[in-house]
């Protein structure tokens, strides 16, 4: 049996940029990724605290120390 778990969390992070013309992922400052133990290309859930919507995509590393959290393209709604 395969069980999906969430092992890491960045709580209350703010999206700093959106690039809609991209394949689809989320770029996160590599320092934050390391601190939260999120591996490059790891599946992540993104929760919108304003409306409760959740999106699922994968994480890619942004420049270290940039503070960047950038939604890159489309994400699919998580079920």
Steps between C-alpha positions, in 0.01 A plus 500: 500500500626846410425777749567864415618711794601862535829526689582871478326833539559865417221665698376846411737549208408768248516454124740765369456447125287319243610399151196365314689413179692214657461123501376480861677483836590724793844654546602529865815664637746209530586606858132465596477167317799365693368630834162336435658180361333537160694333219513640146213356291322375814120509482354781713153619598432872502214626718345841438428639847251750356257246356614151603583386146785251468726446201745222434822548301873443548773716651805634318784691664512878464812707568636452852415789731259660253192441715322407178187288492380512142207312349621388158214426264188299556439269794228241530247505780584236763243235586 
